[in-house]
Amino acid sequence: MSAYEAQPGRPTMFTTSWCGYCARLKGQLQRSGIEWTEVDIETHPDAADVVASLNGGNQTVPTLLFSDGSAMTNPSASQVDRKLAELR
């Protein structure tokens, strides 16, 4: 799909520096012991295009991309954990 494909067990999280929802999710994932790769869409314009393609043209963050190519927009930590368990 793109240079931002997720690794198994480690989703790619598209964020911005000012996004409160991103900060909340990062804290939840950290407390849950879930690792991720972070990509700031403001410093990587091509990543903003990926996010828009996953969200019907909207650059909504946080958007998480998983190793199976699926994505979640503004999920809870438990939703992320369930998805990762499904992919194991």
Buried (B, 14 or more C-beta within 10 A) or exposed (E): EEEBEBEEBBBBBBBBEEBEBBEBBBEBBEEEEBEBBEBBBBEBEEBBEBBBEBBEEEBBBBBBBBBEEBBBBBBEBEEBBEBBEEBE
